[in-house]
Structure formats: structure tokens, C-alpha cells
Amino acid sequence: MMIQGPVAAGADLDEVQVRDLMTVDTVTVTVDDTVCTAAEVMLEAGVRHIPVLRDGRPVGMLSIRDLLAVLLDGGSAP
């Protein structure tokens, strides 16, 4: 059974609001988490991007591409 969102179901994009599409239960990492922790959280949540927090406030966005660059380069930060 495949679940379709409003856009895939043919909704009028001029009428669809962000709240209709956004993820409600977000997962995050902190600036103090390791690269491996971030990768595990992203894999478990099935997401390709994850907000990065410092003191509970967003300071950046981490993508799977960012992680791959570090992991494939032997752990060097970009």
C-alpha cells in the first residue's frame, strides 16, 4: 500500500500549504554528535537531511551527501 501526499495526489500547488507537507516528528542532531551518530539517526529515521542544533537552536542542515563526503574521504571534514 503506497500512501500519497497532497502533491502526488494532484492537489493544486497554489492551495497546498507547507503545514500540509512538512514532517511533524523531526529528528535532529547536535553540533557535538559524531558523524557516525548523525548517519545512524538519519538511517533509522529514513531521512536525507537533518537539522543540526546548538543549545536547542538550529544552526545548520546536514545532508547525506555531507556525510558521504566525510565517510568516503576517511573521516576528513570538508
mmCIF file of the N, C-alpha and C atoms, coordinates in Angstrom:
data_MODEL
# 
_entry.id   MODEL 
# 
loop_
_atom_site.group_PDB 
_atom_site.id 
_atom_site.type_symbol 
_atom_site.label_atom_id 
_atom_site.label_alt_id 
_atom_site.label_comp_id 
_atom_site.label_asym_id 
_atom_site.label_entity_id 
_atom_site.label_seq_id 
_atom_site.pdbx_PDB_ins_code 
_atom_site.Cartn_x 
_atom_site.Cartn_y 
_atom_site.Cartn_z 
_atom_site.occupancy 
_atom_site.B_iso_or_equiv 
_atom_site.pdbx_formal_charge 
_atom_site.auth_seq_id 
_atom_site.auth_comp_id 
_atom_site.auth_asym_id 
_atom_site.auth_atom_id 
_atom_site.pdbx_PDB_model_num 
ATOM 1   N N  . MET A 1 1  ? 0.832  -1.175 0.000  1.00 0.00 ? 1  MET A N  1 
ATOM 2   C CA . MET A 1 1  ? 0.000  0.000  0.000  1.00 0.00 ? 1  MET A CA 1 
ATOM 3   C C  . MET A 1 1  ? 0.880  1.243  0.000  1.00 0.00 ? 1  MET A C  1 
ATOM 4   N N  . MET A 1 2  ? 0.751  2.068  -1.006 1.00 0.00 ? 2  MET A N  1 
ATOM 5   C CA . MET A 1 2  ? 1.533  3.287  -1.112 1.00 0.00 ? 2  MET A CA 1 
ATOM 6   C C  . MET A 1 2  ? 0.674  4.473  -0.709 1.00 0.00 ? 2  MET A C  1 
ATOM 7   N N  . ILE A 1 3  ? 1.197  5.286  0.211  1.00 0.00 ? 3  ILE A N  1 
ATOM 8   C CA . ILE A 1 3  ? 0.471  6.460  0.669  1.00 0.00 ? 3  ILE A CA 1 
ATOM 9   C C  . ILE A 1 3  ? 0.943  7.657  -0.125 1.00 0.00 ? 3  ILE A C  1 
ATOM 10  N N  . GLN A 1 4  ? 0.000  8.397  -0.694 1.00 0.00 ? 4  GLN A N  1 
ATOM 11  C CA . GLN A 1 4  ? 0.328  9.583  -1.471 1.00 0.00 ? 4  GLN A CA 1 
ATOM 12  C C  . GLN A 1 4  ? 0.053  10.834 -0.667 1.00 0.00 ? 4  GLN A C  1 
ATOM 13  N N  . GLY A 1 5  ? 0.939  11.802 -0.796 1.00 0.00 ? 5  GLY A N  1 
ATOM 14  C CA . GLY A 1 5  ? 0.714  13.108 -0.204 1.00 0.00 ? 5  GLY A CA 1 
ATOM 15  C C  . GLY A 1 5  ? -0.148 13.934 -1.131 1.00 0.00 ? 5  GLY A C  1 
ATOM 16  N N  . PRO A 1 6  ? -0.487 15.150 -0.710 1.00 0.00 ? 6  PRO A N  1 
ATOM 17  C CA . PRO A 1 6  ? -1.372 16.005 -1.498 1.00 0.00 ? 6  PRO A CA 1 
ATOM 18  C C  . PRO A 1 6  ? -0.837 16.322 -2.892 1.00 0.00 ? 6  PRO A C  1 
ATOM 19  N N  . VAL A 1 7  ? 0.462  16.544 -3.006 1.00 0.00 ? 7  VAL A N  1 
ATOM 20  C CA . VAL A 1 7  ? 1.032  16.898 -4.309 1.00 0.00 ? 7  VAL A CA 1 
ATOM 21  C C  . VAL A 1 7  ? 0.957  15.717 -5.264 1.00 0.00 ? 7  VAL A C  1 
ATOM 22  N N  . ALA A 1 8  ? 1.358  14.534 -4.796 1.00 0.00 ? 8  ALA A N  1 
ATOM 23  C CA . ALA A 1 8  ? 1.298  13.340 -5.642 1.00 0.00 ? 8  ALA A CA 1 
ATOM 24  C C  . ALA A 1 8  ? -0.133 12.994 -6.019 1.00 0.00 ? 8  ALA A C  1 
ATOM 25  N N  . ALA A 1 9  ? -1.081 13.385 -5.174 1.00 0.00 ? 9  ALA A N  1 
ATOM 26  C CA . ALA A 1 9  ? -2.489 13.106 -5.447 1.00 0.00 ? 9  ALA A CA 1 
ATOM 27  C C  . ALA A 1 9  ? -3.098 14.129 -6.398 1.00 0.00 ? 9  ALA A C  1 
ATOM 28  N N  . GLY A 1 10 ? -2.285 15.103 -6.850 1.00 0.00 ? 10 GLY A N  1 
ATOM 29  C CA . GLY A 1 10 ? -2.773 16.067 -7.824 1.00 0.00 ? 10 GLY A CA 1 
ATOM 30  C C  . GLY A 1 10 ? -3.337 17.346 -7.245 1.00 0.00 ? 10 GLY A C  1 
ATOM 31  N N  . ALA A 1 11 ? -2.993 17.663 -5.993 1.00 0.00 ? 11 ALA A N  1 
ATOM 32  C CA . ALA A 1 11 ? -3.500 18.881 -5.359 1.00 0.00 ? 11 ALA A CA 1 
ATOM 33  C C  . ALA A 1 11 ? -2.988 20.115 -6.092 1.00 0.00 ? 11 ALA A C  1 
ATOM 34  N N  . ASP A 1 12 ? -3.745 21.181 -6.019 1.00 0.00 ? 12 ASP A N  1 
ATOM 35  C CA . ASP A 1 12 ? -3.374 22.467 -6.613 1.00 0.00 ? 12 ASP A CA 1 
ATOM 36  C C  . ASP A 1 12 ? -2.261 23.078 -5.763 1.00 0.00 ? 12 ASP A C  1 
ATOM 37  N N  . LEU A 1 13 ? -1.070 23.234 -6.334 1.00 0.00 ? 13 LEU A N  1 
ATOM 38  C CA . LEU A 1 13 ? 0.081  23.724 -5.578 1.00 0.00 ? 13 LEU A CA 1 
ATOM 39  C C  . LEU A 1 13 ? -0.096 25.160 -5.100 1.00 0.00 ? 13 LEU A C  1 
ATOM 40  N N  . ASP A 1 14 ? -0.991 25.906 -5.716 1.00 0.00 ? 14 ASP A N  1 
ATOM 41  C CA . ASP A 1 14 ? -1.280 27.258 -5.244 1.00 0.00 ? 14 ASP A CA 1 
ATOM 42  C C  . ASP A 1 14 ? -2.111 27.234 -3.966 1.00 0.00 ? 14 ASP A C  1 
ATOM 43  N N  . GLU A 1 15 ? -2.683 26.101 -3.644 1.00 0.00 ? 15 GLU A N  1 
ATOM 44  C CA . GLU A 1 15 ? -3.539 25.973 -2.469 1.00 0.00 ? 15 GLU A CA 1 
ATOM 45  C C  . GLU A 1 15 ? -2.896 25.161 -1.342 1.00 0.00 ? 15 GLU A C  1 
ATOM 46  N N  . VAL A 1 16 ? -1.922 24.312 -1.668 1.00 0.00 ? 16 VAL A N  1 
ATOM 47  C CA . VAL A 1 16 ? -1.275 23.470 -0.658 1.00 0.00 ? 16 VAL A CA 1 
ATOM 48  C C  . VAL A 1 16 ? -0.380 24.338 0.212  1.00 0.00 ? 16 VAL A C  1 
ATOM 49  N N  . GLN A 1 17 ? -0.496 24.175 1.527  1.00 0.00 ? 17 GLN A N  1 
ATOM 50  C CA . GLN A 1 17 ? 0.336  24.943 2.452  1.00 0.00 ? 17 GLN A CA 1 
ATOM 51  C C  . GLN A 1 17 ? 1.460  24.072 2.988  1.00 0.00 ? 17 GLN A C  1 
ATOM 52  N N  . VAL A 1 18 ? 2.520  24.702 3.434  1.00 0.00 ? 18 VAL A N  1 
ATOM 53  C CA . VAL A 1 18 ? 3.688  23.991 3.942  1.00 0.00 ? 18 VAL A CA 1 
ATOM 54  C C  . VAL A 1 18 ? 3.293  23.012 5.039  1.00 0.00 ? 18 VAL A C  1 
ATOM 55  N N  . ARG A 1 19 ? 2.395  23.413 5.925  1.00 0.00 ? 19 ARG A N  1 
ATOM 56  C CA . ARG A 1 19 ? 1.987  22.530 7.029  1.00 0.00 ? 19 ARG A CA 1 
ATOM 57  C C  . ARG A 1 19 ? 1.382  21.223 6.529  1.00 0.00 ? 19 ARG A C  1 
ATOM 58  N N  . ASP A 1 20 ? 0.876  21.226 5.292  1.00 0.00 ? 20 ASP A N  1 
ATOM 59  C CA . ASP A 1 20 ? 0.308  20.014 4.721  1.00 0.00 ? 20 ASP A CA 1 
ATOM 60  C C  . ASP A 1 20 ? 1.384  19.034 4.245  1.00 0.00 ? 20 ASP A C  1 
ATOM 61  N N  . LEU A 1 21 ? 2.609  19.507 4.110  1.00 0.00 ? 21 LEU A N  1 
ATOM 62  C CA . LEU A 1 21 ? 3.685  18.690 3.551  1.00 0.00 ? 21 LEU A CA 1 
ATOM 63  C C  . LEU A 1 21 ? 4.819  18.405 4.529  1.00 0.00 ? 21 LEU A C  1 
ATOM 64  N N  . MET A 1 22 ? 4.952  19.234 5.550  1.00 0.00 ? 22 MET A N  1 
ATOM 65  C CA . MET A 1 22 ? 6.113  19.152 6.428  1.00 0.00 ? 22 MET A CA 1 
ATOM 66  C C  . MET A 1 22 ? 6.101  17.899 7.301  1.00 0.00 ? 22 MET A C  1 
ATOM 67  N N  . THR A 1 23 ? 7.279  17.523 7.731  1.00 0.00 ? 23 THR A N  1 
ATOM 68  C CA . THR A 1 23 ? 7.437  16.434 8.680  1.00 0.00 ? 23 THR A CA 1 
ATOM 69  C C  . THR A 1 23 ? 7.078  16.950 10.059 1.00 0.00 ? 23 THR A C  1 
ATOM 70  N N  . VAL A 1 24 ? 6.241  16.227 10.762 1.00 0.00 ? 24 VAL A N  1 
ATOM 71  C CA . VAL A 1 24 ? 5.800  16.660 12.085 1.00 0.00 ? 24 VAL A CA 1 
ATOM 72  C C  . VAL A 1 24 ? 6.772  16.207 13.164 1.00 0.00 ? 24 VAL A C  1 
ATOM 73  N N  . ASP A 1 25 ? 7.192  14.968 13.097 1.00 0.00 ? 25 ASP A N  1 
ATOM 74  C CA . ASP A 1 25 ? 8.099  14.416 14.093 1.00 0.00 ? 25 ASP A CA 1 
ATOM 75  C C  . ASP A 1 25 ? 9.529  14.470 13.577 1.00 0.00 ? 25 ASP A C  1 
ATOM 76  N N  . THR A 1 26 ? 10.156 15.628 13.723 1.00 0.00 ? 26 THR A N  1 
ATOM 77  C CA . THR A 1 26 ? 11.507 15.783 13.199 1.00 0.00 ? 26 THR A CA 1 
ATOM 78  C C  . THR A 1 26 ? 12.538 15.125 14.108 1.00 0.00 ? 26 THR A C  1 
ATOM 79  N N  . VAL A 1 27 ? 13.616 14.720 13.507 1.00 0.00 ? 27 VAL A N  1 
ATOM 80  C CA . VAL A 1 27 ? 14.766 14.215 14.248 1.00 0.00 ? 27 VAL A CA 1 
ATOM 81  C C  . VAL A 1 27 ? 15.889 15.210 14.022 1.00 0.00 ? 27 VAL A C  1 
ATOM 82  N N  . THR A 1 28 ? 16.753 15.343 15.006 1.00 0.00 ? 28 THR A N  1 
ATOM 83  C CA . THR A 1 28 ? 17.849 16.294 14.925 1.00 0.00 ? 28 THR A CA 1 
ATOM 84  C C  . THR A 1 28 ? 19.114 15.673 15.506 1.00 0.00 ? 28 THR A C  1 
ATOM 85  N N  . VAL A 1 29 ? 20.225 16.342 15.244 1.00 0.00 ? 29 VAL A N  1 
ATOM 86  C CA . VAL A 1 29 ? 21.485 16.028 15.898 1.00 0.00 ? 29 VAL A CA 1 
ATOM 87  C C  . VAL A 1 29 ? 22.027 17.340 16.452 1.00 0.00 ? 29 VAL A C  1 
ATOM 88  N N  . THR A 1 30 ? 23.045 17.245 17.291 1.00 0.00 ? 30 THR A N  1 
ATOM 89  C CA . THR A 1 30 ? 23.670 18.452 17.821 1.00 0.00 ? 30 THR A CA 1 
ATOM 90  C C  . THR A 1 30 ? 25.066 18.594 17.242 1.00 0.00 ? 30 THR A C  1 
ATOM 91  N N  . VAL A 1 31 ? 25.621 19.767 17.414 1.00 0.00 ? 31 VAL A N  1 
ATOM 92  C CA . VAL A 1 31 ? 26.976 20.014 16.912 1.00 0.00 ? 31 VAL A CA 1 
ATOM 93  C C  . VAL A 1 31 ? 28.000 19.125 17.598 1.00 0.00 ? 31 VAL A C  1 
ATOM 94  N N  . ASP A 1 32 ? 27.649 18.570 18.750 1.00 0.00 ? 32 ASP A N  1 
ATOM 95  C CA . ASP A 1 32 ? 28.570 17.706 19.485 1.00 0.00 ? 32 ASP A CA 1 
ATOM 96  C C  . ASP A 1 32 ? 28.439 16.228 19.139 1.00 0.00 ? 32 ASP A C  1 
ATOM 97  N N  . ASP A 1 33 ? 27.443 15.853 18.332 1.00 0.00 ? 33 ASP A N  1 
ATOM 98  C CA . ASP A 1 33 ? 27.294 14.459 17.917 1.00 0.00 ? 33 ASP A CA 1 
ATOM 99  C C  . ASP A 1 33 ? 28.380 14.086 16.915 1.00 0.00 ? 33 ASP A C  1 
ATOM 100 N N  . THR A 1 34 ? 28.681 12.808 16.843 1.00 0.00 ? 34 THR A N  1 
ATOM 101 C CA . THR A 1 34 ? 29.685 12.341 15.878 1.00 0.00 ? 34 THR A CA 1 
ATOM 102 C C  . THR A 1 34 ? 29.040 12.153 14.508 1.00 0.00 ? 34 THR A C  1 
ATOM 103 N N  . VAL A 1 35 ? 29.882 12.051 13.509 1.00 0.00 ? 35 VAL A N  1 
ATOM 104 C CA . VAL A 1 35 ? 29.411 11.781 12.150 1.00 0.00 ? 35 VAL A CA 1 
ATOM 105 C C  . VAL A 1 35 ? 28.671 10.443 12.114 1.00 0.00 ? 35 VAL A C  1 
ATOM 106 N N  . CYS A 1 36 ? 29.195 9.452  12.811 1.00 0.00 ? 36 CYS A N  1 
ATOM 107 C CA . CYS A 1 36 ? 28.539 8.141  12.835 1.00 0.00 ? 36 CYS A CA 1 
ATOM 108 C C  . CYS A 1 36 ? 27.168 8.215  13.498 1.00 0.00 ? 36 CYS A C  1 
ATOM 109 N N  . THR A 1 37 ? 27.048 8.988  14.571 1.00 0.00 ? 37 THR A N  1 
ATOM 110 C CA . THR A 1 37 ? 25.750 9.159  15.221 1.00 0.00 ? 37 THR A CA 1 
ATOM 111 C C  . THR A 1 37 ? 24.763 9.802  14.259 1.00 0.00 ? 37 THR A C  1 
ATOM 112 N N  . ALA A 1 38 ? 25.196 10.840 13.573 1.00 0.00 ? 38 ALA A N  1 
ATOM 113 C CA . ALA A 1 38 ? 24.320 11.518 12.613 1.00 0.00 ? 38 ALA A CA 1 
ATOM 114 C C  . ALA A 1 38 ? 23.864 10.548 11.530 1.00 0.00 ? 38 ALA A C  1 
ATOM 115 N N  . ALA A 1 39 ? 24.784 9.738  11.019 1.00 0.00 ? 39 ALA A N  1 
ATOM 116 C CA . ALA A 1 39 ? 24.446 8.760  9.981  1.00 0.00 ? 39 ALA A CA 1 
ATOM 117 C C  . ALA A 1 39 ? 23.442 7.743  10.505 1.00 0.00 ? 39 ALA A C  1 
ATOM 118 N N  . GLU A 1 40 ? 23.630 7.272  11.728 1.00 0.00 ? 40 GLU A N  1 
ATOM 119 C CA . GLU A 1 40 ? 22.701 6.302  12.325 1.00 0.00 ? 40 GLU A CA 1 
ATOM 120 C C  . GLU A 1 40 ? 21.314 6.895  12.506 1.00 0.00 ? 40 GLU A C  1 
ATOM 121 N N  . VAL A 1 41 ? 21.245 8.132  12.986 1.00 0.00 ? 41 VAL A N  1 
ATOM 122 C CA . VAL A 1 41 ? 19.953 8.794  13.191 1.00 0.00 ? 41 VAL A CA 1 
ATOM 123 C C  . VAL A 1 41 ? 19.237 8.965  11.853 1.00 0.00 ? 41 VAL A C  1 
ATOM 124 N N  . MET A 1 42 ? 19.966 9.399  10.834 1.00 0.00 ? 42 MET A N  1 
ATOM 125 C CA . MET A 1 42 ? 19.372 9.603  9.517  1.00 0.00 ? 42 MET A CA 1 
ATOM 126 C C  . MET A 1 42 ? 18.887 8.288  8.916  1.00 0.00 ? 42 MET A C  1 
ATOM 127 N N  . LEU A 1 43 ? 19.685 7.238  9.061  1.00 0.00 ? 43 LEU A N  1 
ATOM 128 C CA . LEU A 1 43 ? 19.312 5.934  8.533  1.00 0.00 ? 43 LEU A CA 1 
ATOM 129 C C  . LEU A 1 43 ? 18.071 5.396  9.231  1.00 0.00 ? 43 LEU A C  1 
ATOM 130 N N  . GLU A 1 44 ? 18.060 5.483  10.553 1.00 0.00 ? 44 GLU A N  1 
ATOM 131 C CA . GLU A 1 44 ? 16.916 4.981  11.323 1.00 0.00 ? 44 GLU A CA 1 
ATOM 132 C C  . GLU A 1 44 ? 15.632 5.746  11.005 1.00 0.00 ? 44 GLU A C  1 
ATOM 133 N N  . ALA A 1 45 ? 15.761 7.065  10.806 1.00 0.00 ? 45 ALA A N  1 
ATOM 134 C CA . ALA A 1 45 ? 14.582 7.888  10.521 1.00 0.00 ? 45 ALA A CA 1 
ATOM 135 C C  . ALA A 1 45 ? 14.198 7.858  9.042  1.00 0.00 ? 45 ALA A C  1 
ATOM 136 N N  . GLY A 1 46 ? 15.099 7.360  8.193  1.00 0.00 ? 46 GLY A N  1 
ATOM 137 C CA . GLY A 1 46 ? 14.816 7.314  6.763  1.00 0.00 ? 46 GLY A CA 1 
ATOM 138 C C  . GLY A 1 46 ? 14.797 8.693  6.124  1.00 0.00 ? 46 GLY A C  1 
ATOM 139 N N  . VAL A 1 47 ? 15.717 9.571  6.589  1.00 0.00 ? 47 VAL A N  1 
ATOM 140 C CA . VAL A 1 47 ? 15.763 10.932 6.051  1.00 0.00 ? 47 VAL A CA 1 
ATOM 141 C C  . VAL A 1 47 ? 17.097 11.187 5.370  1.00 0.00 ? 47 VAL A C  1 
ATOM 142 N N  . ARG A 1 48 ? 17.105 12.161 4.476  1.00 0.00 ? 48 ARG A N  1 
ATOM 143 C CA . ARG A 1 48 ? 18.313 12.518 3.745  1.00 0.00 ? 48 ARG A CA 1 
ATOM 144 C C  . ARG A 1 48 ? 18.912 13.841 4.213  1.00 0.00 ? 48 ARG A C  1 
ATOM 145 N N  . HIS A 1 49 ? 18.156 14.555 5.029  1.00 0.00 ? 49 HIS A N  1 
ATOM 146 C CA . HIS A 1 49 ? 18.612 15.832 5.599  1.00 0.00 ? 49 HIS A CA 1 
ATOM 147 C C  . HIS A 1 49 ? 18.185 15.878 7.059  1.00 0.00 ? 49 HIS A C  1 
ATOM 148 N N  . ILE A 1 50 ? 19.019 16.511 7.892  1.00 0.00 ? 50 ILE A N  1 
ATOM 149 C CA . ILE A 1 50 ? 18.707 16.573 9.308  1.00 0.00 ? 50 ILE A CA 1 
ATOM 150 C C  . ILE A 1 50 ? 19.200 17.908 9.883  1.00 0.00 ? 50 ILE A C  1 
ATOM 151 N N  . PRO A 1 51 ? 18.335 18.578 10.645 1.00 0.00 ? 51 PRO A N  1 
ATOM 152 C CA . PRO A 1 51 ? 18.758 19.832 11.277 1.00 0.00 ? 51 PRO A CA 1 
ATOM 153 C C  . PRO A 1 51 ? 19.819 19.570 12.348 1.00 0.00 ? 51 PRO A C  1 
ATOM 154 N N  . VAL A 1 52 ? 20.764 20.497 12.442 1.00 0.00 ? 52 VAL A N  1 
ATOM 155 C CA . VAL A 1 52 ? 21.811 20.436 13.454 1.00 0.00 ? 52 VAL A CA 1 
ATOM 156 C C  . VAL A 1 52 ? 21.549 21.559 14.457 1.00 0.00 ? 52 VAL A C  1 
ATOM 157 N N  . LEU A 1 53 ? 21.525 21.187 15.753 1.00 0.00 ? 53 LEU A N  1 
ATOM 158 C CA . LEU A 1 53 ? 21.212 22.144 16.804 1.00 0.00 ? 53 LEU A CA 1 
ATOM 159 C C  . LEU A 1 53 ? 22.415 22.456 17.683 1.00 0.00 ? 53 LEU A C  1 
ATOM 160 N N  . ARG A 1 54 ? 22.433 23.681 18.184 1.00 0.00 ? 54 ARG A N  1 
ATOM 161 C CA . ARG A 1 54 ? 23.381 24.089 19.232 1.00 0.00 ? 54 ARG A CA 1 
ATOM 162 C C  . ARG A 1 54 ? 22.538 24.788 20.298 1.00 0.00 ? 54 ARG A C  1 
ATOM 163 N N  . ASP A 1 55 ? 22.605 24.294 21.510 1.00 0.00 ? 55 ASP A N  1 
ATOM 164 C CA . ASP A 1 55 ? 21.811 24.848 22.608 1.00 0.00 ? 55 ASP A CA 1 
ATOM 165 C C  . ASP A 1 55 ? 20.320 24.889 22.253 1.00 0.00 ? 55 ASP A C  1 
ATOM 166 N N  . GLY A 1 56 ? 19.852 23.858 21.544 1.00 0.00 ? 56 GLY A N  1 
ATOM 167 C CA . GLY A 1 56 ? 18.439 23.750 21.211 1.00 0.00 ? 56 GLY A CA 1 
ATOM 168 C C  . GLY A 1 56 ? 17.979 24.600 20.046 1.00 0.00 ? 56 GLY A C  1 
ATOM 169 N N  . ARG A 1 57 ? 18.890 25.316 19.422 1.00 0.00 ? 57 ARG A N  1 
ATOM 170 C CA . ARG A 1 57 ? 18.531 26.188 18.297 1.00 0.00 ? 57 ARG A CA 1 
ATOM 171 C C  . ARG A 1 57 ? 19.191 25.687 17.009 1.00 0.00 ? 57 ARG A C  1 
ATOM 172 N N  . PRO A 1 58 ? 18.487 25.752 15.888 1.00 0.00 ? 58 PRO A N  1 
ATOM 173 C CA . PRO A 1 58 ? 19.076 25.288 14.623 1.00 0.00 ? 58 PRO A CA 1 
ATOM 174 C C  . PRO A 1 58 ? 20.227 26.186 14.179 1.00 0.00 ? 58 PRO A C  1 
ATOM 175 N N  . VAL A 1 59 ? 21.327 25.532 13.790 1.00 0.00 ? 59 VAL A N  1 
ATOM 176 C CA . VAL A 1 59 ? 22.495 26.270 13.297 1.00 0.00 ? 59 VAL A CA 1 
ATOM 177 C C  . VAL A 1 59 ? 22.957 25.772 11.929 1.00 0.00 ? 59 VAL A C  1 
ATOM 178 N N  . GLY A 1 60 ? 22.320 24.709 11.445 1.00 0.00 ? 60 GLY A N  1 
ATOM 179 C CA . GLY A 1 60 ? 22.712 24.178 10.150 1.00 0.00 ? 60 GLY A CA 1 
ATOM 180 C C  . GLY A 1 60 ? 21.864 22.998 9.742  1.00 0.00 ? 60 GLY A C  1 
ATOM 181 N N  . MET A 1 61 ? 22.153 22.503 8.556  1.00 0.00 ? 61 MET A N  1 
ATOM 182 C CA . MET A 1 61 ? 21.448 21.355 7.996  1.00 0.00 ? 61 MET A CA 1 
ATOM 183 C C  . MET A 1 61 ? 22.505 20.403 7.463  1.00 0.00 ? 61 MET A C  1 
ATOM 184 N N  . LEU A 1 62 ? 22.383 19.149 7.812  1.00 0.00 ? 62 LEU A N  1 
ATOM 185 C CA . LEU A 1 62 ? 23.327 18.126 7.381  1.00 0.00 ? 62 LEU A CA 1 
ATOM 186 C C  . LEU A 1 62 ? 22.631 17.232 6.368  1.00 0.00 ? 62 LEU A C  1 
ATOM 187 N N  . SER A 1 63 ? 23.296 16.970 5.263  1.00 0.00 ? 63 SER A N  1 
ATOM 188 C CA . SER A 1 63 ? 22.707 16.097 4.244  1.00 0.00 ? 63 SER A CA 1 
ATOM 189 C C  . SER A 1 63 ? 23.483 14.796 4.150  1.00 0.00 ? 63 SER A C  1 
ATOM 190 N N  . ILE A 1 64 ? 22.870 13.815 3.544  1.00 0.00 ? 64 ILE A N  1 
ATOM 191 C CA . ILE A 1 64 ? 23.530 12.534 3.331  1.00 0.00 ? 64 ILE A CA 1 
ATOM 192 C C  . ILE A 1 64 ? 24.781 12.728 2.477  1.00 0.00 ? 64 ILE A C  1 
ATOM 193 N N  . ARG A 1 65 ? 24.751 13.691 1.581  1.00 0.00 ? 65 ARG A N  1 
ATOM 194 C CA . ARG A 1 65 ? 25.918 13.994 0.747  1.00 0.00 ? 65 ARG A CA 1 
ATOM 195 C C  . ARG A 1 65 ? 27.075 14.490 1.609  1.00 0.00 ? 65 ARG A C  1 
ATOM 196 N N  . ASP A 1 66 ? 26.768 15.339 2.598  1.00 0.00 ? 66 ASP A N  1 
ATOM 197 C CA . ASP A 1 66 ? 27.809 15.809 3.524  1.00 0.00 ? 66 ASP A CA 1 
ATOM 198 C C  . ASP A 1 66 ? 28.458 14.631 4.243  1.00 0.00 ? 66 ASP A C  1 
ATOM 199 N N  . LEU A 1 67 ? 27.627 13.714 4.724  1.00 0.00 ? 67 LEU A N  1 
ATOM 200 C CA . LEU A 1 67 ? 28.147 12.554 5.442  1.00 0.00 ? 67 LEU A CA 1 
ATOM 201 C C  . LEU A 1 67 ? 28.977 11.660 4.538  1.00 0.00 ? 67 LEU A C  1 
ATOM 202 N N  . LEU A 1 68 ? 28.490 11.413 3.342  1.00 0.00 ? 68 LEU A N  1 
ATOM 203 C CA . LEU A 1 68 ? 29.238 10.555 2.416  1.00 0.00 ? 68 LEU A CA 1 
ATOM 204 C C  . LEU A 1 68 ? 30.601 11.137 2.089  1.00 0.00 ? 68 LEU A C  1 
ATOM 205 N N  . ALA A 1 69 ? 30.655 12.453 1.905  1.00 0.00 ? 69 ALA A N  1 
ATOM 206 C CA . ALA A 1 69 ? 31.937 13.094 1.589  1.00 0.00 ? 69 ALA A CA 1 
ATOM 207 C C  . ALA A 1 69 ? 32.950 12.841 2.701  1.00 0.00 ? 69 ALA A C  1 
ATOM 208 N N  . VAL A 1 70 ? 32.510 12.939 3.946  1.00 0.00 ? 70 VAL A N  1 
ATOM 209 C CA . VAL A 1 70 ? 33.411 12.714 5.073  1.00 0.00 ? 70 VAL A CA 1 
ATOM 210 C C  . VAL A 1 70 ? 33.759 11.235 5.211  1.00 0.00 ? 70 VAL A C  1 
ATOM 211 N N  . LEU A 1 71 ? 32.754 10.385 5.150  1.00 0.00 ? 71 LEU A N  1 
ATOM 212 C CA . LEU A 1 71 ? 32.983 8.954  5.327  1.00 0.00 ? 71 LEU A CA 1 
ATOM 213 C C  . LEU A 1 71 ? 33.858 8.360  4.219  1.00 0.00 ? 71 LEU A C  1 
ATOM 214 N N  . LEU A 1 72 ? 33.657 8.779  3.001  1.00 0.00 ? 72 LEU A N  1 
ATOM 215 C CA . LEU A 1 72 ? 34.437 8.230  1.887  1.00 0.00 ? 72 LEU A CA 1 
ATOM 216 C C  . LEU A 1 72 ? 35.838 8.802  1.828  1.00 0.00 ? 72 LEU A C  1 
ATOM 217 N N  . ASP A 1 73 ? 36.041 9.949  2.468  1.00 0.00 ? 73 ASP A N  1 
ATOM 218 C CA . ASP A 1 73 ? 37.356 10.586 2.485  1.00 0.00 ? 73 ASP A CA 1 
ATOM 219 C C  . ASP A 1 73 ? 38.159 10.142 3.700  1.00 0.00 ? 73 ASP A C  1 
ATOM 220 N N  . GLY A 1 74 ? 37.686 9.126  4.400  1.00 0.00 ? 74 GLY A N  1 
ATOM 221 C CA . GLY A 1 74 ? 38.419 8.618  5.546  1.00 0.00 ? 74 GLY A CA 1 
ATOM 222 C C  . GLY A 1 74 ? 38.253 9.434  6.811  1.00 0.00 ? 74 GLY A C  1 
ATOM 223 N N  . GLY A 1 75 ? 37.196 10.239 6.885  1.00 0.00 ? 75 GLY A N  1 
ATOM 224 C CA . GLY A 1 75 ? 36.913 10.956 8.118  1.00 0.00 ? 75 GLY A CA 1 
ATOM 225 C C  . GLY A 1 75 ? 37.329 12.399 8.129  1.00 0.00 ? 75 GLY A C  1 
ATOM 226 N N  . SER A 1 76 ? 37.870 12.922 7.022  1.00 0.00 ? 76 SER A N  1 
ATOM 227 C CA . SER A 1 76 ? 38.254 14.328 6.982  1.00 0.00 ? 76 SER A CA 1 
ATOM 228 C C  . SER A 1 76 ? 37.045 15.203 6.782  1.00 0.00 ? 76 SER A C  1 
ATOM 229 N N  . ALA A 1 77 ? 36.962 16.265 7.558  1.00 0.00 ? 77 ALA A N  1 
ATOM 230 C CA . ALA A 1 77 ? 35.859 17.225 7.389  1.00 0.00 ? 77 ALA A CA 1 
ATOM 231 C C  . ALA A 1 77 ? 36.068 17.986 6.094  1.00 0.00 ? 77 ALA A C  1 
ATOM 232 N N  . PRO A 1 78 ? 34.965 18.364 5.413  1.00 0.00 ? 78 PRO A N  1 
ATOM 233 C CA . PRO A 1 78 ? 35.097 19.101 4.146  1.00 0.00 ? 78 PRO A CA 1 
ATOM 234 C C  . PRO A 1 78 ? 35.697 20.466 4.322  1.00 0.00 ? 78 PRO A C  1 
# 
